[in-house]
Amino acid sequence: MLLQAYKVEHLLVFAFRGTEAKVLAAPQLRPMEEWREDVAAWVALRADRSPELDHLVDPARTEPYIHGPSAQ
């Protein structure tokens, strides 16, 4: 299975599924305590598939990751 590009707000995430992208990106967007307090925001957070960005995937990576300088 290949990693695919997803946009989660302003972050580009490579993951196998959108749910993985969302879980990986969420702590970069807000502290987890804020997500716990605002469950509606967590539910509304979307991981949108971006196939036009699939070519940016690092072929050496085998686990989901956040792409670029926004990654920590």
N, C-alpha and C positions, 0 to 999 in steps of 0.2 A: 504494500500500500504506500502511495506517495504522499508527501506533505503537500498541502494545497494552501493557497493564499486566502486570508480572511482579513477584512477591515473591522476593527472593533474601535469605534470612535476614530481617533487619529492614529491608532497603532496598526501596523501591518504585522499580522501573526501568521506563521506557517504551522498548520496542524492537520491532523487527519479528519477531524470533524469540527463543526462550528462550536459545539459545547466545550471542546478542549481549548479552542482559541479564546472563548469568553472567560473561562476559568483562569487561563494564563494571563490575560490582559487586565482583568479586574483589579488586582492589587496594584498595578501600575497606574491606574486611573484614580483610585480613591483608596484610602486605608480600609482594611477589612472591617474594622469597627463601624465605619460609615455604611458599608454595604449591609451589615447586620441590622443597623437601625433603620435603613431605608430599603426594605425588601422589594418594594414596588420598582425602585430604580434598578435593582439587580435583575428583576424579571424583564424589565424593559430594555436592558442592555442587549444589543444585537451583535452578532458576528456575521457580517455579510460576506458571502463568497465573492471573491475577486479574481476570476480566472485569468483576466488580462495581466495579472501580476505574478502568475505562477512561474514565469521565467526567472524571477529573482530568487527563487529558492536556492539555498546552499546545498548542492548535491551530497556533500560530506555529512550533513546533519541527518540524524535518524530519529530524533525526538522533537516534539513541538517546540517552537521558539519564537520570540519577538524579534523582528527584523530591524536592523538599523540602529541609529544612535539613541533611539528612545528605549532600547533594551537596557535593563539593569541587571 
